[in-house]
Amino acid sequence: MEKGWAYKWYIVYIKHNDLTQSAKYFKPGTKGAELVADLNVVSDNIFIKNKGNALTSEDFKSFIDKNEITEFYITGADS
């Protein structure tokens, strides 16, 4: 299921990588940078961001533009 069936929404996941040397959490390649193991991942639309704002991910921004997405809802641990 790449889209929410009821509304034809795209379902995406954003992972955060903290690239600063002082990073304690979200370091690339660590458990903190991965999606929660119990999460029921239902699409391959997984993007990585390096800054606080998900829209700073070039790949996510390209996905939005390619699919002409003009409205979206965000949920999650830091949403």
N, CA, C and O atoms as CSV, one atom per row, in Angstrom:
chain,resi,resn,atom,element,x,y,z
A,1,MET,N,N,0.859,-1.170,0.000
A,1,MET,CA,C,0.000,0.000,0.000
A,1,MET,C,C,0.902,1.229,0.000
A,1,MET,O,O,1.445,1.597,1.042
A,2,GLU,N,N,1.064,1.849,-1.124
A,2,GLU,CA,C,1.879,3.048,-1.223
A,2,GLU,C,C,1.045,4.295,-1.002
A,2,GLU,O,O,1.574,5.365,-0.699
A,3,LYS,N,N,-0.284,4.148,-1.157
A,3,LYS,CA,C,-1.190,5.270,-0.927
A,3,LYS,C,C,-2.238,4.833,0.078
A,3,LYS,O,O,-2.615,3.662,0.124
A,4,GLY,N,N,-2.713,5.782,0.891
A,4,GLY,CA,C,-3.833,5.483,1.771
A,4,GLY,C,C,-5.047,5.198,0.904
A,4,GLY,O,O,-5.458,6.061,0.128
A,5,TRP,N,N,-5.622,4.035,1.009
A,5,TRP,CA,C,-6.670,3.602,0.075
A,5,TRP,C,C,-7.886,4.503,0.079
A,5,TRP,O,O,-8.490,4.706,-0.975
A,6,ALA,N,N,-8.266,5.042,1.202
A,6,ALA,CA,C,-9.509,5.813,1.279
A,6,ALA,C,C,-9.397,7.163,0.579
A,6,ALA,O,O,-10.364,7.631,-0.022
A,7,TYR,N,N,-8.240,7.784,0.652
A,7,TYR,CA,C,-8.096,9.136,0.107
A,7,TYR,C,C,-7.016,9.237,-0.956
A,7,TYR,O,O,-6.719,10.328,-1.443
A,8,LYS,N,N,-6.429,8.107,-1.318
A,8,LYS,CA,C,-5.333,8.103,-2.286
A,8,LYS,C,C,-4.174,8.978,-1.824
A,8,LYS,O,O,-3.557,9.684,-2.622
A,9,TRP,N,N,-3.894,8.922,-0.547
A,9,TRP,CA,C,-2.753,9.639,0.020
A,9,TRP,C,C,-1.488,8.818,-0.167
A,9,TRP,O,O,-1.521,7.589,-0.101
A,10,TYR,N,N,-0.384,9.494,-0.398
A,10,TYR,CA,C,0.912,8.825,-0.388
A,10,TYR,C,C,1.335,8.660,1.063
A,10,TYR,O,O,1.169,9.571,1.874
A,11,ILE,N,N,1.873,7.513,1.381
A,11,ILE,CA,C,2.389,7.265,2.719
A,11,ILE,C,C,3.908,7.273,2.620
A,11,ILE,O,O,4.499,6.477,1.890
A,12,VAL,N,N,4.527,8.178,3.358
A,12,VAL,CA,C,5.982,8.319,3.313
A,12,VAL,C,C,6.554,8.269,4.729
A,12,VAL,O,O,5.844,8.474,5.713
A,13,TYR,N,N,7.828,7.998,4.800
A,13,TYR,CA,C,8.549,7.933,6.065
A,13,TYR,C,C,9.785,8.811,5.940
A,13,TYR,O,O,10.457,8.814,4.908
A,14,ILE,N,N,10.076,9.551,6.995
A,14,ILE,CA,C,11.245,10.423,7.008
A,14,ILE,C,C,12.165,9.967,8.136
A,14,ILE,O,O,11.763,9.918,9.298
A,15,LYS,N,N,13.396,9.636,7.781
A,15,LYS,CA,C,14.399,9.295,8.795
A,15,LYS,C,C,15.313,10.498,8.965
A,15,LYS,O,O,15.573,11.237,8.016
A,16,HIS,N,N,15.797,10.685,10.188
A,16,HIS,CA,C,16.674,11.819,10.465
A,16,HIS,C,C,18.088,11.329,10.716
A,16,HIS,O,O,18.305,10.419,11.516
A,17,ASN,N,N,19.043,11.930,10.035
A,17,ASN,CA,C,20.461,11.680,10.279
A,17,ASN,C,C,21.088,12.966,10.784
A,17,ASN,O,O,21.065,13.985,10.093
A,18,ASP,N,N,21.644,12.925,11.978
A,18,ASP,CA,C,22.348,14.083,12.538
A,18,ASP,C,C,23.813,13.943,12.154
A,18,ASP,O,O,24.494,13.026,12.612
A,19,LEU,N,N,24.296,14.845,11.320
A,19,LEU,CA,C,25.651,14.750,10.793
A,19,LEU,C,C,26.673,15.545,11.589
A,19,LEU,O,O,27.851,15.569,11.232
A,20,THR,N,N,26.235,16.206,12.678
A,20,THR,CA,C,27.172,16.990,13.478
A,20,THR,C,C,28.079,16.063,14.283
A,20,THR,O,O,27.673,14.963,14.657
A,21,GLN,N,N,29.304,16.508,14.546
A,21,GLN,CA,C,30.245,15.682,15.299
A,21,GLN,C,C,29.795,15.462,16.735
A,21,GLN,O,O,30.151,14.455,17.347
A,22,SER,N,N,29.023,16.383,17.276
A,22,SER,CA,C,28.568,16.267,18.663
A,22,SER,C,C,27.268,15.473,18.791
A,22,SER,O,O,26.694,15.408,19.878
A,23,ALA,N,N,26.801,14.877,17.714
A,23,ALA,CA,C,25.519,14.161,17.723
A,23,ALA,C,C,25.519,13.029,18.744
A,23,ALA,O,O,26.457,12.236,18.826
A,24,LYS,N,N,24.439,12.981,19.517
A,24,LYS,CA,C,24.263,11.887,20.472
A,24,LYS,C,C,23.183,10.927,19.986
A,24,LYS,O,O,23.186,9.748,20.339
A,25,TYR,N,N,22.271,11.431,19.184
A,25,TYR,CA,C,21.160,10.639,18.673
A,25,TYR,C,C,21.100,10.814,17.160
A,25,TYR,O,O,21.663,11.766,16.620
A,26,PHE,N,N,20.440,9.924,16.497
A,26,PHE,CA,C,20.202,10.009,15.052
A,26,PHE,C,C,21.483,9.960,14.223
A,26,PHE,O,O,21.512,10.478,13.106
A,27,LYS,N,N,22.535,9.349,14.748
A,27,LYS,CA,C,23.769,9.203,13.979
A,27,LYS,C,C,23.530,8.195,12.858
A,27,LYS,O,O,22.948,7.137,13.098
A,28,PRO,N,N,23.969,8.506,11.641
A,28,PRO,CA,C,23.795,7.562,10.532
A,28,PRO,C,C,24.383,6.191,10.879
A,28,PRO,O,O,25.474,6.093,11.441
A,29,GLY,N,N,23.642,5.144,10.536
A,29,GLY,CA,C,24.105,3.791,10.786
A,29,GLY,C,C,23.830,3.261,12.182
A,29,GLY,O,O,24.202,2.132,12.501
A,30,THR,N,N,23.175,4.072,13.028
A,30,THR,CA,C,22.839,3.612,14.375
A,30,THR,C,C,21.340,3.368,14.486
A,30,THR,O,O,20.562,3.781,13.627
A,31,LYS,N,N,20.954,2.692,15.554
A,31,LYS,CA,C,19.538,2.404,15.795
A,31,LYS,C,C,18.713,3.691,15.855
A,31,LYS,O,O,17.568,3.713,15.404
A,32,GLY,N,N,19.280,4.748,16.402
A,32,GLY,CA,C,18.562,6.013,16.534
A,32,GLY,C,C,18.196,6.665,15.214
A,32,GLY,O,O,17.287,7.493,15.161
A,33,ALA,N,N,18.892,6.303,14.157
A,33,ALA,CA,C,18.615,6.885,12.842
A,33,ALA,C,C,17.650,6.032,12.024
A,33,ALA,O,O,17.268,6.412,10.917
A,34,GLU,N,N,17.260,4.890,12.561
A,34,GLU,CA,C,16.369,3.979,11.844
A,34,GLU,C,C,14.911,4.198,12.236
A,34,GLU,O,O,14.621,4.797,13.272
A,35,LEU,N,N,14.011,3.716,11.415
A,35,LEU,CA,C,12.595,3.725,11.769
A,35,LEU,C,C,12.393,2.751,12.929
A,35,LEU,O,O,13.124,1.767,13.049
A,36,VAL,N,N,11.425,3.015,13.764
A,36,VAL,CA,C,11.136,2.151,14.905
A,36,VAL,C,C,10.827,0.742,14.400
A,36,VAL,O,O,10.044,0.572,13.464
A,37,ALA,N,N,11.434,-0.254,15.012
A,37,ALA,CA,C,11.308,-1.640,14.548
A,37,ALA,C,C,9.862,-2.127,14.505
A,37,ALA,O,O,9.510,-2.925,13.635
A,38,ASP,N,N,9.022,-1.666,15.421
A,38,ASP,CA,C,7.626,-2.112,15.473
A,38,ASP,C,C,6.715,-1.372,14.493
A,38,ASP,O,O,5.529,-1.684,14.393
A,39,LEU,N,N,7.258,-0.405,13.779
A,39,LEU,CA,C,6.457,0.363,12.830
A,39,LEU,C,C,6.047,-0.522,11.657
A,39,LEU,O,O,6.883,-1.214,11.077
A,40,ASN,N,N,4.775,-0.500,11.312
A,40,ASN,CA,C,4.265,-1.263,10.171
A,40,ASN,C,C,4.489,-0.434,8.905
A,40,ASN,O,O,3.626,0.351,8.511
A,41,VAL,N,N,5.629,-0.609,8.281
A,41,VAL,CA,C,5.985,0.153,7.083
A,41,VAL,C,C,5.203,-0.413,5.903
A,41,VAL,O,O,5.296,-1.602,5.597
A,42,VAL,N,N,4.429,0.451,5.242
A,42,VAL,CA,C,3.539,-0.004,4.170
A,42,VAL,C,C,3.912,0.554,2.797
A,42,VAL,O,O,3.174,0.358,1.831
A,43,SER,N,N,5.041,1.240,2.703
A,43,SER,CA,C,5.481,1.730,1.395
A,43,SER,C,C,7.002,1.806,1.362
A,43,SER,O,O,7.667,1.722,2.395
A,44,ASP,N,N,7.533,1.965,0.173
A,44,ASP,CA,C,8.972,2.128,-0.002
A,44,ASP,C,C,9.364,3.596,-0.065
A,44,ASP,O,O,10.507,3.919,-0.391
A,45,ASN,N,N,8.442,4.479,0.241
A,45,ASN,CA,C,8.693,5.919,0.185
A,45,ASN,C,C,9.375,6.359,1.478
A,45,ASN,O,O,8.744,6.926,2.370
A,46,ILE,N,N,10.684,6.084,1.562
A,46,ILE,CA,C,11.466,6.401,2.753
A,46,ILE,C,C,12.523,7.421,2.355
A,46,ILE,O,O,13.295,7.203,1.421
A,47,PHE,N,N,12.546,8.534,3.077
A,47,PHE,CA,C,13.460,9.625,2.765
A,47,PHE,C,C,14.314,9.942,3.984
A,47,PHE,O,O,13.917,9.670,5.118
A,48,ILE,N,N,15.479,10.514,3.746
A,48,ILE,CA,C,16.393,10.880,4.829
A,48,ILE,C,C,16.592,12.380,4.810
A,48,ILE,O,O,16.810,12.985,3.760
A,49,LYS,N,N,16.514,12.973,6.001
A,49,LYS,CA,C,16.793,14.402,6.148
A,49,LYS,C,C,17.957,14.568,7.102
A,49,LYS,O,O,18.203,13.711,7.950
A,50,ASN,N,N,18.672,15.671,6.964
A,50,ASN,CA,C,19.817,15.956,7.822
A,50,ASN,C,C,19.593,17.176,8.697
A,50,ASN,O,O,20.425,17.498,9.547
A,51,LYS,N,N,18.483,17.850,8.495
A,51,LYS,CA,C,18.134,19.031,9.282
A,51,LYS,C,C,16.754,18.812,9.879
A,51,LYS,O,O,16.075,17.845,9.535
A,52,GLY,N,N,16.337,19.695,10.767
A,52,GLY,CA,C,15.074,19.529,11.472
A,52,GLY,C,C,13.842,19.476,10.590
A,52,GLY,O,O,12.887,18.774,10.922
A,53,ASN,N,N,13.834,20.183,9.493
A,53,ASN,CA,C,12.670,20.289,8.626
A,53,ASN,C,C,12.707,19.205,7.546
A,53,ASN,O,O,13.684,19.105,6.804
A,54,ALA,N,N,11.654,18.398,7.455
A,54,ALA,CA,C,11.604,17.329,6.446
A,54,ALA,C,C,11.730,17.873,5.030
A,54,ALA,O,O,12.211,17.171,4.141
A,55,LEU,N,N,11.308,19.107,4.810
A,55,LEU,CA,C,11.370,19.683,3.465
A,55,LEU,C,C,12.795,20.036,3.044
A,55,LEU,O,O,13.012,20.456,1.907
A,56,THR,N,N,13.768,19.873,3.943
A,56,THR,CA,C,15.162,20.092,3.560
A,56,THR,C,C,15.747,18.870,2.858
A,56,THR,O,O,16.862,18.932,2.341
A,57,SER,N,N,15.014,17.766,2.835
A,57,SER,CA,C,15.448,16.574,2.102
A,57,SER,C,C,15.179,16.799,0.617
A,57,SER,O,O,14.029,16.946,0.205
A,58,GLU,N,N,16.234,16.825,-0.177
A,58,GLU,CA,C,16.083,17.039,-1.621
A,58,GLU,C,C,15.258,15.924,-2.262
A,58,GLU,O,O,14.442,16.183,-3.147
A,59,ASP,N,N,15.468,14.691,-1.818
A,59,ASP,CA,C,14.710,13.569,-2.380
A,59,ASP,C,C,13.224,13.686,-2.048
A,59,ASP,O,O,12.376,13.424,-2.901
A,60,PHE,N,N,12.907,14.076,-0.822
A,60,PHE,CA,C,11.505,14.253,-0.429
A,60,PHE,C,C,10.879,15.400,-1.214
A,60,PHE,O,O,9.745,15.289,-1.680
A,61,LYS,N,N,11.609,16.493,-1.360
A,61,LYS,CA,C,11.110,17.638,-2.126
A,61,LYS,C,C,10.854,17.229,-3.578
A,61,LYS,O,O,9.845,17.632,-4.157
A,62,SER,N,N,11.730,16.453,-4.164
A,62,SER,CA,C,11.536,15.968,-5.538
A,62,SER,C,C,10.303,15.078,-5.636
A,62,SER,O,O,9.554,15.159,-6.610
A,63,PHE,N,N,10.085,14.222,-4.626
A,63,PHE,CA,C,8.905,13.358,-4.579
A,63,PHE,C,C,7.634,14.198,-4.547
A,63,PHE,O,O,6.669,13.899,-5.250
A,64,ILE,N,N,7.635,15.240,-3.739
A,64,ILE,CA,C,6.481,16.145,-3.645
A,64,ILE,C,C,6.210,16.794,-5.000
A,64,ILE,O,O,5.073,16.822,-5.470
A,65,ASP,N,N,7.265,17.311,-5.616
A,65,ASP,CA,C,7.114,17.980,-6.914
A,65,ASP,C,C,6.651,17.003,-7.998
A,65,ASP,O,O,5.738,17.311,-8.763
A,66,LYS,N,N,7.275,15.837,-8.061
A,66,LYS,CA,C,6.948,14.835,-9.083
A,66,LYS,C,C,5.488,14.397,-8.995
A,66,LYS,O,O,4.834,14.195,-10.018
A,67,ASN,N,N,4.988,14.254,-7.789
A,67,ASN,CA,C,3.619,13.780,-7.577
A,67,ASN,C,C,2.614,14.912,-7.395
A,67,ASN,O,O,1.445,14.677,-7.087
A,68,GLU,N,N,3.083,16.145,-7.590
A,68,GLU,CA,C,2.233,17.339,-7.510
A,68,GLU,C,C,1.428,17.380,-6.210
A,68,GLU,O,O,0.231,17.670,-6.208
A,69,ILE,N,N,2.108,17.087,-5.121
A,69,ILE,CA,C,1.475,17.089,-3.802
A,69,ILE,C,C,1.411,18.523,-3.294
A,69,ILE,O,O,2.430,19.212,-3.234
A,70,THR,N,N,0.226,18.965,-2.932
A,70,THR,CA,C,0.046,20.340,-2.453
A,70,THR,C,C,-0.390,20.400,-0.997
A,70,THR,O,O,-0.411,21.474,-0.395
A,71,GLU,N,N,-0.738,19.252,-0.431
A,71,GLU,CA,C,-1.189,19.220,0.960
A,71,GLU,C,C,-0.764,17.892,1.572
A,71,GLU,O,O,-0.884,16.841,0.942
A,72,PHE,N,N,-0.265,17.947,2.810
A,72,PHE,CA,C,0.084,16.698,3.478
A,72,PHE,C,C,-0.044,16.839,4.980
A,72,PHE,O,O,-0.062,17.942,5.525
A,73,TYR,N,N,-0.133,15.695,5.634
A,73,TYR,CA,C,-0.269,15.614,7.089
A,73,TYR,C,C,0.959,14.904,7.632
A,73,TYR,O,O,1.417,13.916,7.059
A,74,ILE,N,N,1.489,15.406,8.732
A,74,ILE,CA,C,2.692,14.832,9.320
A,74,ILE,C,C,2.373,14.307,10.713
A,74,ILE,O,O,1.754,15.000,11.521
A,75,THR,N,N,2.797,13.091,10.987
A,75,THR,CA,C,2.675,12.520,12.328
A,75,THR,C,C,4.001,11.879,12.694
A,75,THR,O,O,4.824,11.607,11.819
A,76,GLY,N,N,4.209,11.642,13.949
A,76,GLY,CA,C,5.421,10.946,14.365
A,76,GLY,C,C,5.979,11.473,15.662
A,76,GLY,O,O,5.383,12.324,16.323
A,77,ALA,N,N,7.128,10.953,16.010
A,77,ALA,CA,C,7.752,11.282,17.288
A,77,ALA,C,C,8.081,12.764,17.413
A,77,ALA,O,O,7.887,13.349,18.478
A,78,ASP,N,N,8.568,13.368,16.362
A,78,ASP,CA,C,8.957,14.777,16.411
A,78,ASP,C,C,8.082,15.666,15.545
A,78,ASP,O,O,8.480,16.782,15.210
A,79,SER,N,N,6.918,15.200,15.183
A,79,SER,CA,C,6.070,16.001,14.300
A,79,SER,C,C,5.396,17.080,15.103
A,79,SER,O,O,4.633,17.874,14.553
